[in-house]
Amino acid sequence: MLQEPVLGPGIWSGIDVYVDFDGTIAPDEPTDQLFDRFADPAWRDIDQSWLDGQITSWEATAQNATLLRARPEEVTAFLQHIPIDPGFPAFVELCRRNGARVTVISDGLDVILRTVLSAAGLNLPFVANQLVWQGGDRWEARFPHRRADCRFNMGNCKCAHRLRGDTAANVMVGDGRSDFCIAERCHLVIAKRSLLRRCKEHELPHIAMSGFNDANAQFALWLSNQRAGSASDSIDSLHPEMLEASL
């Protein structure tokens, strides 16, 4: 269940949309691709240890960063060719037309987000862990947004970045484990993969998608209902079984 009440009509001061990066904006998982290309294959074992719950997300990222062997120009050249979801620019434009603020929040690495988004011609605010060049071909991960009270022990606690958690309609778009906590605090979740399964299990108001092109029309309807001041109707009208029929 939602951990905070859904706000009624006339109470919301705006709409804040939070979007995950790896697997969501960039379906081909740029972080995984970068490590596959430039890191010792042992990074996969470390990642599996995180998936198995043996280490935390930030511990896995910190260890993996030390395995990278690439100069900054090699990293940039590689990442510039990684595509984003073709429907995402239209999603951003839809949000802007409706006065919704879009922020990318990621448990990934800032260098990757900045390079891929820039190559796609997108200038969006984002919050992520840091990948810091140490000279030569060496790197270090840093975690300025890590919180000791993060329920899921993420390097970047996404819940902490909600700008207007008590007054604005909060929307989360994501696909995985790093999105679980913030999704429970949002009024609408646009979800795929394991996040979609969690939405179903916890009965969170959601739109199912395999990509942004699936979600844009239904999200436009939701936004239209917010403008009409029908917050409760907008959620009640979005039946998960209807939204998933086209997937």
C-alpha positions in Angstrom: 0.0 0.0 0.0 1.0 3.6 -0.4 2.9 4.9 2.6 1.4 8.4 2.2 -2.2 9.3 1.3 -3.0 10.3 -2.2 -3.8 14.1 -2.1 -7.2 15.2 -3.2 -8.3 17.7 -5.8 -7.1 21.3 -5.3 -4.3 20.4 -2.9 -1.4 19.6 -5.3 0.9 22.6 -6.0 2.4 20.9 -9.1 3.6 17.7 -10.5 7.1 16.3 -10.0 8.2 13.4 -12.2 11.2 11.3 -11.2 12.7 9.1 -13.9 15.2 6.2 -13.4 18.1 6.0 -15.9 19.7 2.6 -16.5 17.0 0.3 -18.0 14.4 3.0 -18.2 15.6 6.1 -20.1 18.4 4.0 -21.5 17.0 0.4 -21.9 20.4 -1.0 -23.0 21.9 -0.5 -19.5 24.8 1.8 -20.2 26.5 1.1 -16.9 26.6 -2.6 -17.6 27.9 -1.9 -21.1 30.6 0.3 -19.8 31.9 -2.3 -17.4 31.6 -5.1 -20.0 33.8 -3.0 -22.3 36.4 -1.7 -19.9 36.4 -3.6 -16.6 37.7 -6.9 -15.5 35.0 -9.6 -15.9 35.0 -10.0 -12.1 32.6 -7.1 -12.0 29.8 -9.5 -13.0 30.5 -11.6 -9.9 30.4 -8.5 -7.7 27.1 -7.4 -9.3 25.7 -10.9 -8.6 26.7 -10.6 -5.0 24.6 -7.4 -4.8 21.6 -9.1 -6.5 22.0 -12.0 -4.0 21.9 -9.6 -1.1 25.5 -10.3 0.1 26.7 -6.7 -0.4 24.9 -3.3 -0.7 24.4 -1.5 -4.0 27.0 1.2 -3.2 29.6 -1.4 -2.1 29.1 -3.2 -5.5 29.4 0.1 -7.4 32.5 1.1 -5.4 34.3 -2.2 -6.1 33.3 -2.2 -9.7 34.6 1.3 -10.3 38.1 0.2 -9.2 38.0 -2.5 -12.0 37.6 0.1 -14.8 40.6 0.6 -17.1 39.9 3.4 -19.5 40.9 6.9 -20.1 38.2 9.6 -19.9 38.2 10.2 -23.7 37.6 6.4 -24.2 34.7 6.4 -21.8 33.1 9.5 -23.5 33.6 8.0 -27.0 32.0 4.7 -26.0 29.0 6.2 -24.2 28.1 8.7 -26.9 26.9 5.9 -29.1 24.5 4.3 -26.6 20.9 5.2 -27.5 18.0 6.2 -25.2 14.4 5.0 -25.4 13.0 6.6 -28.6 9.8 7.6 -26.7 11.6 9.4 -23.9 12.0 12.9 -25.6 8.2 12.9 -26.3 7.6 12.0 -22.6 9.8 15.0 -21.5 7.9 17.3 -23.9 4.6 16.0 -22.6 5.7 16.8 -19.1 6.9 20.3 -20.0 3.6 21.1 -21.8 1.7 20.2 -18.7 4.0 22.1 -16.3 5.4 18.9 -14.7 9.1 19.0 -13.5 11.3 16.1 -14.7 14.3 15.0 -12.7 16.4 12.0 -13.5 17.4 10.1 -10.3 19.7 7.2 -10.6 21.8 4.8 -8.5 24.2 4.8 -11.4 27.1 7.1 -12.2 27.0 10.8 -13.2 29.6 10.5 -16.0 27.4 8.0 -17.7 24.1 10.0 -17.3 25.7 13.2 -18.4 27.3 11.8 -21.5 24.3 9.7 -22.7 21.8 12.4 -22.1 23.9 15.0 -23.8 24.5 12.8 -26.8 20.7 12.5 -27.1 20.3 16.3 -27.0 18.6 16.3 -23.6 19.4 18.8 -20.8 17.7 17.5 -17.7 18.6 17.9 -14.0 19.8 14.7 -12.5 21.1 13.2 -9.3 23.5 10.2 -9.3 26.5 8.7 -7.7 29.9 10.1 -8.9 32.5 8.5 -11.1 35.7 10.3 -10.4 38.8 10.0 -12.6 41.9 9.2 -10.6 44.4 9.8 -13.5 45.5 7.5 -16.2 42.9 4.8 -16.7 41.8 4.6 -13.0 38.5 5.6 -11.5 36.7 5.8 -8.1 33.0 5.9 -7.2 31.8 8.3 -4.6 28.4 8.5 -2.9 27.5 12.1 -1.8 23.8 11.1 -1.5 24.1 7.9 0.5 22.0 7.8 3.6 22.4 5.4 6.6 18.6 5.1 6.9 18.0 4.1 3.2 15.7 1.0 3.4 17.4 -0.6 0.4 21.0 0.5 1.1 21.3 2.4 -2.2 24.3 4.5 -3.0 21.9 7.3 -4.0 18.7 7.2 -1.8 16.1 8.3 -4.3 13.4 9.0 -1.6 15.6 11.9 -0.4 15.3 13.8 -3.6 11.5 14.4 -3.7 11.3 18.1 -4.1 7.7 18.6 -2.8 6.8 15.3 -1.3 3.9 16.7 0.8 2.4 19.2 -1.6 3.0 18.1 -5.2 1.8 15.1 -7.1 4.8 12.7 -7.3 5.3 10.4 -10.2 8.0 7.7 -10.5 9.1 6.1 -13.7 11.4 3.1 -13.3 12.1 -0.6 -13.8 13.9 -2.1 -10.8 15.0 -2.5 -7.3 16.5 1.0 -6.8 13.0 2.4 -7.5 11.1 0.3 -4.9 11.2 2.7 -2.0 10.4 6.0 -3.8 7.6 4.2 -5.8 5.8 3.5 -2.5 5.8 7.2 -1.8 4.4 8.4 -5.1 0.9 9.0 -6.3 1.5 7.2 -9.7 4.2 4.8 -10.9 5.0 4.1 -14.5 6.7 0.8 -14.3 8.2 -2.2 -16.1 10.1 -5.3 -15.1 10.6 -5.9 -11.4 9.1 -2.5 -10.4 5.9 -3.5 -12.3 5.7 -6.7 -10.4 6.2 -4.9 -7.1 3.4 -2.4 -8.0 1.0 -5.3 -8.5 2.0 -7.0 -5.3 1.7 -3.8 -3.2 -1.3 -2.5 -5.1 0.4 0.8 -6.1 -1.4 3.0 -8.7 0.5 2.4 -11.8 0.8 2.4 -15.6 2.5 -0.6 -17.1 5.0 -0.1 -19.9 7.6 -1.8 -21.9 8.9 1.5 -23.2 7.9 5.2 -23.1 5.8 4.9 -26.3 3.5 2.5 -24.4 3.0 5.0 -21.5 2.8 8.4 -23.1 -0.9 8.3 -24.1 -2.0 7.0 -20.7 0.1 9.4 -18.9 -1.3 12.3 -21.0 -4.8 11.2 -19.9 -3.6 11.2 -16.2 -2.1 14.7 -16.7 -5.3 15.9 -18.4 -7.3 14.7 -15.4 -5.0 16.6 -13.0 -5.6 19.8 -14.9 -9.3 19.2 -14.7 -8.9 18.8 -10.9 -10.0 15.2 -10.9 -7.1 13.6 -9.0 -9.0 10.8 -7.5 -10.8 10.0 -10.7 -7.6 10.0 -12.7 -6.1 7.2 -10.6 -9.3 5.2 -10.4 -9.8 5.3 -14.1 -6.4 3.7 -14.8 -7.0 0.0 -14.4 -3.8 -2.0 -14.6 -5.4 -4.7 -16.7 -6.5 -2.1 -19.3 -3.1 -0.5 -19.4 -1.2 -3.7 -19.9 -3.5 -5.0 -22.7 -1.3 -3.4 -25.4 2.0 -4.7 -24.1 
